[in-house]
């Protein structure tokens, strides 16, 4: 059996180490176990399988023997952006590039004694991944962003008595960040070397650039669970942390457009504008460094209740409070000659998530599940942009679980429509038109389909 468990662990960690993620109000992904997902994520007071390591670590205190679970959630977001003020009708509606994401999980719990159970979890609770066409109008804000977090979370749970347990954990977090956009520059250049007189020309320059960075952090989590005769009450806390990202900035060949003022545009030798453009482009470095000193991730507080309405029917409900106000700003310190640091205001607000679920056990082997959730966006209108166009969202969920001997499989589906969200897209100068106003103003429309599966073994 030990060899069998080792093989499962190695396979899971190798596969899930490649996992990508996106989605969620804010950039929190909460789908980390198909049984919980099928019940709308209302699992704090149930926590009756190894995914409790994420949802409420106190729950593993009631698990017997050695239990292993691994799985993934396939996420298919569908999003578009309408830009009614954009002068070219071809760009008044833009679809995001189709992508699939698969935040994945691995959990193992082992009963050490009648009162102590140890566990370990691997999951990806924070991330964002958005990709737009390379030539779309808002390329100066973002073309692509991809953030991943990988949590390694050992846990201990203690039975205080037959009804009450406590759980504690510590997480090592490794994160990667990729960001792609076009830097837009408007400036002037001295034409004296070409004219012999103090004449200046204006120019614009588009510089494609890609930031790749990594960072790490530590965080704590804890939970409590009380199980009565026909009900249970649970509490879960995941602590905040800060990641410092350090990485490299790669700059591609810039596109330069020089405007030489009259009458010099007619008097200068042919090819002067091209020579000036080459001079400007040659001064742009091809690489540099970048540092984000502090990227703040919030506390999560969850409270849940569950009731056995009948012998076969369980109802659960959770309320989560997420302290997104810690995500107020971030700065990108750029180590590239001629480039200024980037300071981005976010000013997010604390938000609530409401979850509810039902589980009906047809027999000892087969269970049907359904649920819903309402997730309140923490993002204010003024900071909505193509990097992360968030909005309030509802979701309906459903699924089933099947047990056969020591084998368990859970399957879930989630349909998730977001509210439409209109934004000024930060009103950056490159999009301001004297007659048409803010060309970058737009409305985001988003829906998502999620498919979850978890496979477990009980020894």
MOMO-V417951 format. One record per residue. N is the residue number from 0. RES is the residue in one small letter. PHI is phi as a letter, one per 30 degrees, with the letter a starting at -180 (999 if undefined). OMEGA is omega in whole degrees, 0 to 359 (none if undefined). Layout:
BEGIN
N/RES/PHI/OMEGA ; N/RES/PHI/OMEGA
END
This chain:
BEGIN
0/x/999/182 ; 1/x/d/179 ; 2/x/d/180 ; 3/x/d/179 ; 4/x/d/180 ; 5/x/d/179 ; 6/x/d/179 ; 7/x/d/181 ; 8/x/d/182 ; 9/x/d/179 ; 10/x/e/183 ; 11/x/d/183 ; 12/x/d/178 ; 13/x/d/182 ; 14/x/d/186 ; 15/x/d/174 ; 16/x/d/178 ; 17/x/c/191 ; 18/x/d/177 ; 19/x/c/180 ; 20/x/a/180 ; 21/x/a/162 ; 22/x/j/175 ; 23/x/j/173 ; 24/x/d/197 ; 25/x/i/172 ; 26/x/b/176 ; 27/x/c/174 ; 28/x/c/186 ; 29/x/c/183 ; 30/x/c/185 ; 31/x/b/180 ; 32/x/l/188 ; 33/x/d/179 ; 34/x/d/178 ; 35/x/d/181 ; 36/x/e/181 ; 37/x/d/178 ; 38/x/c/177 ; 39/x/i/182 ; 40/x/i/180 ; 41/x/d/191 ; 42/x/b/183 ; 43/x/d/182 ; 44/x/c/175 ; 45/x/c/174 ; 46/x/h/189 ; 47/x/c/171 ; 48/x/b/186 ; 49/x/d/176 ; 50/x/d/172 ; 51/x/e/178 ; 52/x/e/174 ; 53/x/d/190 ; 54/x/d/178 ; 55/x/a/188 ; 56/x/d/178 ; 57/x/d/183 ; 58/x/d/183 ; 59/x/d/178 ; 60/x/d/182 ; 61/x/c/180 ; 62/x/d/181 ; 63/x/c/172 ; 64/x/h/176 ; 65/x/c/181 ; 66/x/b/181 ; 67/x/b/176 ; 68/x/b/172 ; 69/x/b/183 ; 70/x/a/181 ; 71/x/a/174 ; 72/x/b/176 ; 73/x/d/184 ; 74/x/c/180 ; 75/x/b/177 ; 76/x/d/176 ; 77/x/b/186 ; 78/x/b/178 ; 79/x/b/180 ; 80/x/b/174 ; 81/x/c/181 ; 82/x/b/188 ; 83/x/d/182 ; 84/x/d/184 ; 85/x/d/186 ; 86/x/d/180 ; 87/x/c/182 ; 88/x/e/181 ; 89/x/d/183 ; 90/x/c/179 ; 91/x/d/173 ; 92/x/b/184 ; 93/x/b/176 ; 94/x/c/171 ; 95/x/d/174 ; 96/x/d/182 ; 97/x/d/178 ; 98/x/b/171 ; 99/x/b/179 ; 100/x/b/183 ; 101/x/b/172 ; 102/x/e/191 ; 103/x/b/187 ; 104/x/b/167 ; 105/x/b/179 ; 106/x/b/171 ; 107/x/b/176 ; 108/x/b/181 ; 109/x/b/180 ; 110/x/d/180 ; 111/x/d/180 ; 112/x/a/180 ; 113/x/d/185 ; 114/x/c/187 ; 115/x/b/176 ; 116/x/b/178 ; 117/x/c/180 ; 118/x/b/176 ; 119/x/b/179 ; 120/x/b/172 ; 121/x/b/183 ; 122/x/a/187 ; 123/x/b/190 ; 124/x/d/179 ; 125/x/b/178 ; 126/x/l/173 ; 127/x/b/180 ; 128/x/a/182 ; 129/x/b/178 ; 130/x/b/178 ; 131/x/c/176 ; 132/x/e/186 ; 133/x/d/184 ; 134/x/c/184 ; 135/x/d/190 ; 136/x/d/186 ; 137/x/c/180 ; 138/x/d/179 ; 139/x/d/175 ; 140/x/c/179 ; 141/x/a/168 ; 142/x/c/183 ; 143/x/b/170 ; 144/x/b/183 ; 145/x/a/178 ; 146/x/c/177 ; 147/x/b/171 ; 148/x/b/180 ; 149/x/b/182 ; 150/x/c/169 ; 151/x/c/196 ; 152/x/b/171 ; 153/x/d/188 ; 154/x/b/170 ; 155/x/b/177 ; 156/x/b/185 ; 157/x/b/172 ; 158/x/d/176 ; 159/x/d/172 ; 160/x/a/185 ; 161/x/d/184 ; 162/x/c/191 ; 163/x/b/180 ; 164/x/b/176 ; 165/x/b/178 ; 166/x/b/182 ; 167/x/b/178 ; 168/x/a/174 ; 169/x/b/183 ; 170/x/b/164 ; 171/x/c/185 ; 172/x/c/173 ; 173/x/c/186 ; 174/x/b/174 ; 175/x/b/181 ; 176/x/b/173 ; 177/x/b/184 ; 178/x/b/183 ; 179/x/b/176 ; 180/x/a/174 ; 181/x/c/178 ; 182/x/d/181 ; 183/x/c/183 ; 184/x/b/172 ; 185/x/b/184 ; 186/x/a/177 ; 187/x/b/179 ; 188/x/b/180 ; 189/x/d/180 ; 190/x/c/182 ; 191/x/e/179 ; 192/x/d/182 ; 193/x/c/187 ; 194/x/c/186 ; 195/x/i/179 ; 196/x/b/181 ; 197/x/d/179 ; 198/x/c/178 ; 199/x/c/175 ; 200/x/b/175 ; 201/x/c/177 ; 202/x/a/170 ; 203/x/c/182 ; 204/x/b/174 ; 205/x/c/182 ; 206/x/c/174 ; 207/x/d/179 ; 208/x/b/180 ; 209/x/b/175 ; 210/x/c/174 ; 211/x/b/185 ; 212/x/b/176 ; 213/x/b/177 ; 214/x/a/180 ; 215/x/b/181 ; 216/x/a/175 ; 217/x/b/178 ; 218/x/b/179 ; 219/x/c/173 ; 220/x/b/181 ; 221/x/a/178 ; 222/x/a/176 ; 223/x/b/182 ; 224/x/b/174 ; 225/x/c/180 ; 226/x/c/174 ; 227/x/c/184 ; 228/x/d/182 ; 229/x/b/180 ; 230/x/a/174 ; 231/x/b/179 ; 232/x/b/182 ; 233/x/b/176 ; 234/x/b/179 ; 235/x/b/177 ; 236/x/b/170 ; 237/x/c/188 ; 238/x/d/177 ; 239/x/d/176 ; 240/x/a/179 ; 241/x/b/176 ; 242/x/c/171 ; 243/x/c/180 ; 244/x/c/178 ; 245/x/b/184 ; 246/x/a/185 ; 247/x/c/179 ; 248/x/c/179 ; 249/x/c/182 ; 250/x/c/178 ; 251/x/d/181 ; 252/x/e/183 ; 253/x/d/173 ; 254/x/c/186 ; 255/x/c/177 ; 256/x/b/182 ; 257/x/c/176 ; 258/x/c/180 ; 259/x/d/185 ; 260/x/d/175 ; 261/x/d/3 ; 262/x/d/186 ; 263/x/d/178 ; 264/x/d/178 ; 265/x/c/186 ; 266/x/d/184 ; 267/x/d/180 ; 268/x/e/177 ; 269/x/e/179 ; 270/x/j/180 ; 271/x/d/181 ; 272/x/e/179 ; 273/x/d/179 ; 274/x/d/179 ; 275/x/d/179 ; 276/x/d/178 ; 277/x/d/179 ; 278/x/d/180 ; 279/x/d/182 ; 280/x/d/182 ; 281/x/d/181 ; 282/x/d/180 ; 283/x/d/179 ; 284/x/d/181 ; 285/x/c/181 ; 286/x/a/178 ; 287/x/a/180 ; 288/x/c/178 ; 289/x/b/181 ; 290/x/b/170 ; 291/x/c/189 ; 292/x/d/185 ; 293/x/a/176 ; 294/x/c/192 ; 295/x/c/177 ; 296/x/c/192 ; 297/x/d/165 ; 298/x/d/171 ; 299/x/b/176 ; 300/x/c/180 ; 301/x/b/176 ; 302/x/b/181 ; 303/x/b/174 ; 304/x/b/176 ; 305/x/b/182 ; 306/x/b/170 ; 307/x/d/182 ; 308/x/d/173 ; 309/x/b/177 ; 310/x/d/186 ; 311/x/c/189 ; 312/x/c/178 ; 313/x/c/175 ; 314/x/c/179 ; 315/x/b/178 ; 316/x/b/179 ; 317/x/b/166 ; 318/x/b/178 ; 319/x/c/176 ; 320/x/c/186 ; 321/x/c/187 ; 322/x/d/182 ; 323/x/d/181 ; 324/x/d/174 ; 325/x/d/180 ; 326/x/c/186 ; 327/x/c/182 ; 328/x/a/168 ; 329/x/a/182 ; 330/x/b/173 ; 331/x/c/178 ; 332/x/d/188 ; 333/x/c/178 ; 334/x/c/179 ; 335/x/b/180 ; 336/x/e/178 ; 337/x/i/180 ; 338/x/c/178 ; 339/x/d/173 ; 340/x/d/179 ; 341/x/c/177 ; 342/x/c/186 ; 343/x/c/175 ; 344/x/d/177 ; 345/x/c/174 ; 346/x/h/179 ; 347/x/d/182 ; 348/x/c/172 ; 349/x/d/185 ; 350/x/b/179 ; 351/x/c/168 ; 352/x/b/180 ; 353/x/c/185 ; 354/x/b/176 ; 355/x/b/181 ; 356/x/a/176 ; 357/x/b/172 ; 358/x/b/178 ; 359/x/c/181 ; 360/x/c/179 ; 361/x/d/177 ; 362/x/a/183 ; 363/x/d/184 ; 364/x/c/193 ; 365/x/b/179 ; 366/x/b/174 ; 367/x/c/183 ; 368/x/b/175 ; 369/x/a/180 ; 370/x/a/178 ; 371/x/a/173 ; 372/x/a/170 ; 373/x/b/185 ; 374/x/c/183 ; 375/x/d/181 ; 376/x/d/175 ; 377/x/c/191 ; 378/x/c/177 ; 379/x/d/183 ; 380/x/e/188 ; 381/x/d/180 ; 382/x/c/173 ; 383/x/d/180 ; 384/x/a/183 ; 385/x/d/178 ; 386/x/d/180 ; 387/x/a/179 ; 388/x/d/186 ; 389/x/c/178 ; 390/x/a/172 ; 391/x/e/182 ; 392/x/b/170 ; 393/x/c/172 ; 394/x/a/171 ; 395/x/c/185 ; 396/x/b/176 ; 397/x/a/179 ; 398/x/l/181 ; 399/x/a/174 ; 400/x/b/181 ; 401/x/b/178 ; 402/x/b/176 ; 403/x/b/184 ; 404/x/i/179 ; 405/x/c/182 ; 406/x/c/179 ; 407/x/b/173 ; 408/x/b/177 ; 409/x/b/182 ; 410/x/b/182 ; 411/x/b/173 ; 412/x/b/180 ; 413/x/b/175 ; 414/x/c/193 ; 415/x/b/173 ; 416/x/c/175 ; 417/x/c/171 ; 418/x/d/175 ; 419/x/d/184 ; 420/x/b/178 ; 421/x/c/185 ; 422/x/b/172 ; 423/x/d/182 ; 424/x/h/172 ; 425/x/i/173 ; 426/x/h/183 ; 427/x/d/187 ; 428/x/e/183 ; 429/x/d/183 ; 430/x/c/183 ; 431/x/c/182 ; 432/x/b/185 ; 433/x/d/182 ; 434/x/c/185 ; 435/x/c/179 ; 436/x/i/182 ; 437/x/d/180 ; 438/x/d/184 ; 439/x/d/179 ; 440/x/d/183 ; 441/x/a/180 ; 442/x/b/180 ; 443/x/c/175 ; 444/x/b/186 ; 445/x/b/166 ; 446/x/b/179 ; 447/x/b/174 ; 448/x/c/183 ; 449/x/b/178 ; 450/x/b/183 ; 451/x/c/175 ; 452/x/b/175 ; 453/x/b/178 ; 454/x/c/185 ; 455/x/b/178 ; 456/x/b/179 ; 457/x/c/183 ; 458/x/c/none
END
